[in-house]
Structures are given as C-alpha cells and as structure tokens.
C-alpha cells in the first residue's frame, strides 16, 4: 500500500507515472518537430540561392554610370556681348577666366538669362584678374549677357 492509499486516496502509483511519461514524451516530440521544421526552412533558403557565381552576377542590374562634367560652350572676347542660347540639365556651371588688358584692371560682369524671362541672375562682377565658377541648379535654355572691359574666357559645363 502506498501513501495515497494510507490517507484514504485510492489512486494507483503507476497511473501518475503514465501521465508524467506521456507528458515528457509529448515535449520531446514537440522539440523534434521544431528541429525538423527549422532544418527544412534553412535547406529551402539554401536551395533558393543561385548555384554558381556566374548566375548571381548575371541577374544583377547594371550599375548606373556616374555623372560627369561636359563642356558645352565657350565664349571669349573683351567687350560686351550676348551669347547664343544653350540648353543645360538640372546641374551646370559657368566658369570664367579674366585678366587686365591694355587699359589695366577693368570690370567683368556676367548675367544669366533663362529663355522666356527678363530677370537676370548675376554670376560674376569683378575688377581685374579673376578665375572662378558659379554653380546653377535649374535646367532649361539660357544665354549670357557679358559686359567686360578686359579679355575673358567663359565656359559652360553641364553635368551629364
């Protein structure tokens, strides 16, 4: 007679053992199922990878070429002029190089006009020697109004 029977509880000891055994077996079975499921998941992810390095590189899209600066116009002189029109993208710049002429240091001015507008954007207003540039960030068709009493070279560069 075991303890439960002495207290008046008539429960066989082997029934408790069976319940514990079944519960442990269920937990072990659960762990085995989880292990099987996770190992199949990792095998599937390996199967979806390309078989060779050649396949992996051929499926990638071509990388975009980096933009580069292209000189699209050059204007030179030593007096006042309006340039021919030129068309640029959304990032471009005006570069200039000017130096005193036979009369010494004189004024050098450059105004940009967008086609259809009469409001200039002044990019240069110097006296004497100057080599510089001014970046612009609006695409369209433009012309320059250059006013100078000394020699100059003005270049238009477009980022393409």
Order of alpha helices (4+ residues) and beta strands (2+ residues): alpha-alpha-alpha-beta-beta-beta-beta-beta-beta-beta-beta-beta
